[in-house]
Amino acid sequence: MAEQTPKSSSHSHKHTNRLAAEHSPYLLQHAHNPVDWYPWGEEAFTEARKRDVPIFLSIGYSTCHWCHVMEVESFEDEGVAKLLNDWFVSIKVDREERPDVDKVYMTYVQALYGGGGWPLSVFLSPDLKPLMGGTYFPPDDKYGRPGFRTILRKVREAWDTKRDMLVKSGASAIQQLSEALSSSAISNKLADGLPQNALRLCAEQLMQTFDSKYGGFGSEPKFPRPVEIQLMLYWSKRLEHEGKSSKPNEVLKMVFFSLQCMARGGIHDHIGGGFHRYSVDECWHVPHFEKMLYDQGQLANVYLDSFSITKDSFYSFVSRDIFDYLRREMIGPEGEIFSAEDADSAESEGAARKKEGAFYVWTSKEVEDILGEYATLFMEHYYIKPSGNCDLSRMSDPHNEFEGKNVLIERKSPSEMASKLGIPIEKYHDILGECRRKLFEVRSRRPRPHLDDKVIVSWNGLAISSFARASKILKRETKGTKFNFPVVGCDPKEYIIVAEKASSFIKKHLYDEQTHRLQRSYRNGPSKAPGFLDDYAFLISGLLDLYEYGGGTKWLVWAIELQNTQDELFLDRKGGGYFNTPGEDPSVLLRVKEDHDGAEPSGNSVSVINLVRLASMVSGDRSNHYRQNAEHVLAVFKTRLKDMAMAVPLMCCAADMLSVPSRKQVVLVGHKPSLEFEDMLSAAHALYDPNKTVIHIDPNNSEDVQFWEENNTNIVLMANNNFSEDKVVSLVCQNFTCSAPVTNPGSLEALLSQGTP
């Protein structure tokens, strides 16, 4: 479990501002800047109106490298702070806590300047209209670009001399963005064939960008965008259903090669588990070292899917590696899962400044001293050199920051190396595992990167999904599969306990049982921010997985409750689609209908899949209502699906899922919990099939029976007709037809592998 080290309060600070009273780790990092920071809120807006000065808005997050750089260069500088304090009201926002505020001004900066990123630096009028903006600014003029001090003077001058023009321009920009980002559907249906065409187009566009040398889609910097992998896996399954035997293999080869390259690259933390944010080069080698929870949850899922398809323990090992990292470092005392770990850390105790990657990189001498007789083997395997190994690409280390340092990367296969050394492959893996353990122990004594122990609902939803799914999918590992550090290895059923604890934490601390509303995040108490679309959509998705993979019916009840609240708060009933905010905060100037599936999937894409899944569980008008809402959501984004499919890969999958004439249902009837039930549930999930719903009912469980009597009496009827005291009975249903019941896992798996019953 993760240890939290509070900031020392034993010494007094020269400066303390209003951020000292906040809970966000990012805001607290700036609590002792000489800048007179305010948190986002009415106090700051009133002060700007009273003083009749513009607002300087700085948005970032606690594990952001360039945010740290701008803090050191500008916000800790007394001279810069004086300019900000004299001429502006300065506001700090944690983008993870307030994605609604971030979205407004990031959209503005991207629309006007063609790019964005964090830190986001925007100047606003006192009524919050943007005046100008950018991202990171160096303190002084450099390379023909104005520095931050120059920017401050120019904005002050423009405010004094061209105020009307600036304010009018900002108001106009917000108006245009509002119209562009909240489009309505003309029809509430998609044109025939559009879902299939969008899916095919997205897959073809991705295949054209495939890097056959290093894996992945596109060039450097390389982000592990799991939605792309999800689409390619979905597309391969679609081709398989259509009987196109060679094409699915071609698609899968790209996926598996990419996942292998990522897992062997430096973007993967070989010593401690988990994945870094992205690699700066094309070969997945030198990463940007921060670790984000949203990456871990999504990547674990695509490695689990790949294991389902291949039954190759390489993929199950990587998913376990992610889970063990999260359990070791990122889980709090009540099962809550923390947000992120920083890219930067001190090279030694007491060092004045932090360096990117300091916790993770090694000199060859360190490795030799720690590993002794196995150092040569380990160094060859992980490409460790005395001069440093960040030389695989001109992009890996353009400023020689990692000279003499090594970022572990596997460039030779274990079988090739074991053969060369004349030792059995199992022994070779054992040696590597023991070496990694020794390095881990030494690394654990280094100053750790900052842990952002904020609990974000949406990101926990992604992790809940992967932990729940792992509990059944990994039961298909070959008996006796051996794991080496950093994988500890455990009975997969432990993973569903992690998922349930995280869900319980959210329900206890971030959910109001009376209003049925979520709060966005938690740290020393709930944040002031409400839950946003992503929080509802991602959590509902996680709860559906938690139920389908063996959790109690209570999680399904909560998912439906949350879906009702989501529809009430975010659904545009007339125009279709979900807004990303409830629209109740007047300080948030845009209500956006987000569609881009990026580092995180869009709330609209996930919501359509949730609605399709819910529609296949309940019956009658409720089922039709879910499907109609899903279709109306997709209709809003039909132009995007038609013209820019590659921007919305998960939405392409969602559209195709909705168009599938009849979703497969697997119904399990029997006593739970029991070993027989667990085995049958594992068989139900053994094969990769995204167009399948698993329903389980115990006729002796009053909660189960009551839920299905209220939501789908067909399930109760099937349960009553097929219940056996000493067996678990399974039925596979599709197109209003059910298979003959089967009572052993092998028969169920065989039945599911045949396709339509």
N, C-alpha and C positions, 0 to 999 in steps of 0.2 A: 504494500500500500504506500501511497505517496506521502512523503513528509513535507509539511509546510513550515517554512522558516519565516516568521514575521520580520518585517524591517525593524532594525534596532531603533529604539526611541530614547536610548540612553544619552545621546548627545543633542544639544540644541542646534537648530538650523538658523542660518542667517535670515532666510526668507521662508514664509509659510503663507500660502494663499487658500482660497476657498475649496480647492480640490482635496485638501486634507480631510474634509468631512465626507468624501465620497467612498464608495466600496470598490469601484473598478480599479484593478491593478494598473491599468494604463493611466488613469487620471491621477492615481496616487504617485506614480513615477514622476509626475510634474508638480506635485504639491509644494515643492521647495524651490521651484524656479523663481528668479526675480520677476518674471512676468506675473502680472496680477490676473491670473486665470479665473474664469468663471466656468461652472458647468453649464450645459445647455439648459435654459429655462428662463422664466419670466424676469427674474432678478437682473440677468444680463441684458435682456431686451429693454427693460425699463431704463437701465443705466445708460444704454446707447442713445435712447430717445431723449433722456434728460440732458445728456452732454452734447447731443446732436453730433455724434461722431460715428464713423463706420465701425462695423464689427470685423475683427479678424478671427476667422474660424479655422481651427487646426484639427483635422480628423486623422486618427491612426489607431494602432492597437499595440498591446504591450509587448508582443514578440516581433515587432516590425523593425528590421535593421536600419532602414533609412530614416525611420522616425527617431531612433536613438541618435543617429548622426546629426539630424537637424536640431535635436534638443541640445546636444553638446556644443554645436557650433553657434547656435542662435539663441535658443531659449534660456541657456545658462549664462549668456553674455549680458553683463550689466548695461552696456551701451544699447544693444538691440532691445532689451527689456524696457529701457527708458522710452525709446521711440514708440513701442507698442503701448506702454502705459499712458503716455502723454496724448497720443493721437487716436487710439482705438480702444474699444472694449474687446478683450481677447477671450475666446471661448474654446475649450477643449472638449472633444467628443470621442468616445470609444466606439469605433465603428461596429464592434461586435455586440455592444450593448444597445446601440441606436442605429441599426442598419437603415431605418427609415430616413433619418437625417442624412446619413452618408449617401443614400441613393439619390436624393434630390441634387446635391451639389456635385457628386461624382458624375451624374448624367450631364449636368451643365458643363463641367470642365471637358468631358469627353466630346460633347457636341460642338463646343466652340474651338477646342484646341487639338482635337484628334487623338488624344491619349489621356490616360489617367493613372492612378496608383496612389500609394500611401507613402509618406504623409500627404494628405490632401490639404492644400492651403487655399482658402477662398475668402475674399473680402465681400461683406454684405452691407446693405443699407440697414438702418435700425428696424425697418419692417421686413428684414430677412431676404430681400431680393438680392441675387448675386450681382456684383459689380465687375469683378475679374477674378481669375484663379489660376492655379497650377498645382504642382505636386511638391517635390523637394526643391528648395532654393538654397544654394550655397550662400554663406554670409556676405561674400563680396563679389563684385563683378569678375567674371572669369570666362575665358574662351568665347568672348563676344556676347555673353549672356549676362543680363543684369543679376546682381546678387540681391539677397533679401533686404538689406538696408536700402538699396536703390529702389526696390519695389515699394517699400513702405513710404518713401518720400514721394514717389510718383503717384501712389494712390491718394496720399494726403493732399497733394497738389491738385489732382483731378477732382477730389471731393470739394475742395474750396472753389475751383474755377469752372468745373463742368458738371456739377452735381445733377442738374435736371436731366442732362443727356445720359449720364451713367444710370440713374435710377430708372429712366424710361426704357433704356436698353435691357436692363436686368429684368424688369417686369415683362417686357415683350418676350424675352428668352424663356421665362418660366411659363408664360401663356402658350407659346408654341410647343414647348416640351410637354405640357399638360395635355394638349390636344393629340400630340403624336403618340404618347405613351398610355393613353387610356381609351384606345380605339374600341368600337363596338362592332358586333357581328351584324351584318345585314340579314343573314339567314341564321337559323339555329341548327343547321345541318352542314356537314361537309359534302362536297361533291363526290360522287361515286368514283372510286379508284384513287382518290387523292392520298389516303393513308398509305396504300401500297406503293404508290409512286414516290412519296416523300421518303419512305423507308429505303427504297431502292436507291434513290438519288443520294441520300445521306451516306449510305454504305459505299456507293461508287466514288463519291467525292473523297471520303476518308481513304479509300484504297489508293486513290491517285496521290495522296500525300504520304503514303506509307514509306518509312525509312527502312529499306531492305538490309542496310548495313548495321544499324544500331537499334532498330525497332522503334515503335511509337509512330505517331502521326504528326507530320510537320517537322520543322527544324528547331534549332535552339532559339531561346531557352526552352527546355522540354518540361512540360507539366504533365503529371500523370492524371489525365482527365478521365476519370472512370466512366463517365457517361458515354464516351466514345467506345470503350471496351464493351459496355453493356449493349450498345446498339449492334456492334459487330457480332456478339454472341447471339443476340436475338435474331439478327438477319440470317446467320448460319442455320439456326433452327427453322426459320421460315423456308429457306431453300430446301432443307431436308424434307419438310412436310410436302413441298412441291415436287419432290422426287428428283431434284437436280443433284445427283450424287457427288460429282467432283467439285462443284462450286463451294459447298459448305466447308470442305477440307481446305480449300485455298484461303477462305476467310479465317478459319480457325488457326491456320499456320501463322498468319499475321498477328493474331491476338496472342497466341502462346509465345511466339518469339518476342513480342513486345514485353509481355509480363516477365519472361525469363531475363531479358536485358535489364529491366528495371530492378528486378530482385538481385541481380549480380552487380549492379552499378553502385556508385557511391551515394546515390539518392536513398538507398536502403542502408539503415544503420545495422551493419553486420554484428556489432558488438552488443548493442542493447535492444535491438528489435525496433520495428516501426519504420516509417518512411518520412523523409524530409519533404519540404514543400515542392521544390523543383530543382532541376539541374541547369546550370548556366551554359553548359556545353551540349553538343548533340549526342554525346555518348553516355548520358545518364551518370556522369562521373562526379564532378564537383557540384555539390548542391548549394542551394540557399538553405541554411541549416535548421531553420525553424521547423517544428513539428506541429501540425494542426490536427485536431480531433476529426474534423470533417474528412480529411484525407484517409485517416486510418479506417474509419467505418466503411467508406465506399470501396477502398482498395481491398479490405478483408473480404467484402462481398464478391468482387470479381475474381479473386483467387479461389474463393469457395466454389463459385460457378465453374471455374476451369477444372477444379478437382472433380466436381460432379460429372463433367464431360469425359475427362481423361482417366480418372481414378489414379492419377500420378501423385505420389506423396510430395513431390516438389512443391505443388501448389498448396497442399494442406499444411506443409511445413511453414510456408510464408504466411498463410492466414494465422496459424498458431503463433508465429513470431510476433505479429501485430497484436494479437490478443494478450500474449504474455507481457509485452511492453506496456500495454494499457493497464493491465492488472498490477504490474510492478510499480509503475511510476505515476499513473494518472487517475487513480480511483480514490475517492475520499472516504471518510469513516462511515458514511451512511450509504455508500454505493454510488454516489454521484460521480460523474465522469468529467474531469477538468478539460479546459479548452485547448491549451497549447503550451509548448516549451519554446523558449527564445532561441534565436540563431546565435546570439552573442553571449560570451561568458568571459570571466577573467582567466588569464593564463596561469595565475598563481594567487594564493590567498593574499588579500590586501592590495592587489594591483589596482591602480587608480582608474584604468580604463579597461573596458571589455573589448574582445576581438571576436569577429565572426568565426564560428567553427572551432574555437579554442578547445572546447570540451571534447571534440570528436576526432581531431587530427593527431597524427603520431610522427615522431622522428624514427628513423631506422634504428638509432641507438637505443631508444626506449624499448622498441620491440625486441631487440637482441638481448637487452638486459633482463627483460621480463620472461622471455620464452626459452632462453638457453638453447638446449639441444634441438628444439623444434623451430627455432627462429628462421633458419634458412628455408625450410619447407613453407612456413607460413608467409614469409616475405615474398617468395616466388608466387605462391597462390594468389596473394592479394596485391601484387605489383608494387611492393614497397621498396624504395630506393634511397640511398644516402642523400641524393640531391633533391629528393621530393618527387612525387609522381604526378603532379598536376600539369602534365605536359602532353596529354592525349589530344588536345584540341587547342587552337589559338584562343578559344573563348574560355578555356578552363580557368586560367589565372592571368588575365592580361596585365595586371598591375603587380605581379610577383608577390602577392600577399601571403602565398603559401609556399614560398621558397624553403626547401629543406623539410617540408611537411608532406605527409601522405594521407590521402583519403582512400580508405580501403575499397578496392574494386576487384571482382573476380574476373580474370581474363583467360584463365585456363580451366577446362572442365576437371572436376575431381577424378573422373575415371582415367583421363589422360595422364594426370599427375600421379595417381596411384600406380598406374601401369609403368610409368617412367621410373618410379622409385622401387617397384617390385614389391609393393605391399597390398594386402586386400583392401578393397574400396571401403569396407565397413571400418577398418582400422584407420584409414586415412580420414574419414569423417569424424571418428572419435578424437583423433589428434587435433583437427581443426576446432572441434567443439571445446576441447579442454583449453586450447590456446585462447579462444575467444573469452572463456570464463576468466582466465587469468588477467587478460587485458581489461575485462569488465571490472574486476575487483580493484585494479589500479585506477581505472578511470573514475570509479565511484568516489575516490578520495580527492578528485580535482574539484575546483569550484564549479558548482552546477549552473547550467543556464537557468534564468528566471522561469518559474512555473506560473502560468496564468491559471489560477485555481477558480476562475469564474465558471459557473455551470450554465451552459447555454442549451435551451430546450431543443432547438432544431438539431444541433450537432449530437446531442445525446440520443435523439431519435435515430440518427444514422448508425450510431454505435449499437444501440439496442437491437436494431435489425440484424446486424452482422453477428452479434453474440448469440441471438436466438437461433438464427439459421445454422450457425456452426454446431449447435448442440445436437442436431440430427444429421447434418451432412457429414460431419467428421466421424460419425459412427461407422461409416463405410470404409474407413482406413483399414488396410490389411492388418489382421491380428498380429501383434508383435512388432508393429512399426516402431522403429527406434528414433528418438529425437536427440538432437545435440544442442547445447547452449547456443543462442539465447532462448531457444524453446525448452521449457521445463517439461511440458507434456502433462496432460491430466485427462481424466474421464470427461468426454465432451459435455456430459450433462451439467458439469460445473458452469459452463458458459451461459446456460439459460438462467441460472441463479443470478449471474452478473446483470443480465438484461432485466430481470424482474426487480432487482434492487434499485437499479437506475430509474426504472419506471415508477417505482414506489416513492423514490425521493422526489421526483417531479410532482407526483400527485399530492404528496404531503406538503411540499414547500412552495410550489409554483402554480397551484391550481385551486381555484375557488369553487367549492362544491355547490354554493348557492347560485352564483352567476354562470358557472360552467366555463369560466375564462382562465386562460393561462397568463402568467407573467413571462417576460422574455428570458430573464437570467437570474442567477443567485450567487451572491458572495456576501457572507455575513448578513444574510437576509435577502429577500427578493429585491430586484432592481425596480426603479420607478417605471421603467418602460413596459408597455403591455406586450403580450405575445403577438407576433406578426404572422403573416401567412405561412412562411417557412416553418415556424415553430409548430403550428397546427399540422401542416401537411406532412412534415418529416416525422413528427411524433406519431401521427395516425398510422403512417406506413410502418414504423417500428412496432407499434402495438398489434397491427394485423399480422406481422411476421411472428411476434411473440405468441399470439394465439395459434396461428397455423402450425407453428413448430413445437407446440405442446404446452403453452401456457394456459391458464384458466380462462373460462368464458368471461370473467370480469374484465379482461383486457379488451375483448371484443366489444363489450358493453361500453367501455370508456371511449374506444375509438369512434363508435357511432355517436356518442354524446359530443365528442370533440368535432366530428364532421358537421353536426347540426349547428354548433357554435360558429364554426368556420364559415358555413353558408350564411349565417345571420350577420356576421361581421364583415366579410370580405367579398361575397358574391355580388356581382352586378347582375341582378335578376333580369333586367331589361336588355342590357347590352351584351351579357355573357362574359365569362372570365372572372378571375379573382384578382382584386386589388391586393397589393402587398401590405397595406396598412388598413386599420379600421376606419381611418378618416375622421377620428374624433379629436385630434390634436391640431389646433389651428396653426401651430408653429411649423408644421410639416407641409410644405407648399405643393407637393406633388403626390397624387395617388397613382401609382404606376401598376400596370398589368405586366408583370415580368414574364418573359418567355425564354431568355437565354439560358441554356444549360452549360454552365461553365465549370469552375472548380467545384461548385455546388450545383446540383440540379435546380431548375426553377420550381417555385412552389406550384405553378400551374401544371407543369408536366407531372409532378409527383401526385398532385390532386386528381388528375384524370385517371391515373393508375389506381389510386385509392378508391375512386368511385366505381371503376370497373370491378375491382375486387369485392367491394361491398355489395354491388348489384348481383354478384354471383352467389352471395351468401343469403341475402334476404329475398323475399318473394313478393309478388303482386305489385301494388302501386309504389311501394318503397323502392323496389328494384328498378322499375321503370323511371322513377324520379331521379335516381342516381345516374342512370344511363343518359337521360335527357340532359341533365346538368353537365355531364362529361362531354357530350357532343356539342353543347352550346359553348363550353369553354374552348374547345378546339376550333370552333368556327371563327372565333375572334382572331385566331392566329393562322388562318388558312393561307394568307399571302406568304407568311414566313415559312410555312411547311412547303409551299409550292416553289418559292424562289430562293430560300436560304436554309435549306434543310440541315446543312452541316452545323448551323448555329444552335439547332434544337434537337440533338440526337435522341434524348429521352422522350421528348414530345412526339417524335416520329414513332418510337416504340409504343407510346401511349395511344396514339391514333390508330395504329395497327391492332393493338389489343382490343380497342373498342369495336373495330370492324370485324373481328373474328366472330363468325355466326353463333357459335356456341362454345363457351368456355368449359373446359373439362373440370368436373367436380369429383374429388375423392372423399368418400364418406366413411369414417371409421366409427364402429359401434362396439363399445366394450368397457370394461372396468378400467378406470385410470385413477391414480397411477399404478401401473403394473409393468413388469419387464416385457410381457407380451405386447402390451399397448405401445411401449417405447419402441420396440423392434418394428412394429407395424408402421408406426409414425415415421421411423427412419426410412423404411422401404418406400413410403409414400413420397418422400423427398429425395430419394436416391438419384433420380434422373433429372437433368436440367430441363425444365419446361416452364417458361414464364407465363404460359396461358393455362395455368392449372390452379385450382383452389382446393385446399384441404380443410375439411370440416370434421370435427370429432365430437362425439356425444356419448355420455355415460348415462344410460336410462335410470341408474340408481342415484344420480346426482341431481338434486332438485333445482340447483342454479342452472345447470345445462338444460334441463327439460323446460323450465319456465322461459328461458331465453328463446329457445327454438319454437315453443308454442306461440310466443308473441311475434316472432319474426319470420318463421318459415315452417309451417306445420308439416310440410313434406319430409323434413328431416326427422321430426318426431315419429311420423308414420314409418319411415324406413328403419328407425331405431327399434320401434316396437315389433316390427315384422322380422327383424334380423338379429335381435339380441340373443346372446348365448352366455350362460353363466361362466363357462370355462374357456371361452375363446374370444378373440377380437375378430370381428367380421368387417371386411372391407368391400365397398362397392365403388365402381368407377362409372360415372354417369356423364353423358354428353348427348346433345340433340334429343332430350326428353326420353332417353333410353339408358338403362343401367345394365351393367354386366351381371352375370351370376355372381353371388357373393363368394369371396375367397377368404380363407382363414389362416394362411401363413404368409410371411413376408416375401418369400421367393416367388410365390404365385402372383402377389400384388405387383411386384417389380416387373415380372414377365408381362403382366397385363398392361401395365403402363408403357412398357417399351413397344407394344404393338400399335399404339396410336389410338384411334377412335374405337370404343367398345362396340 
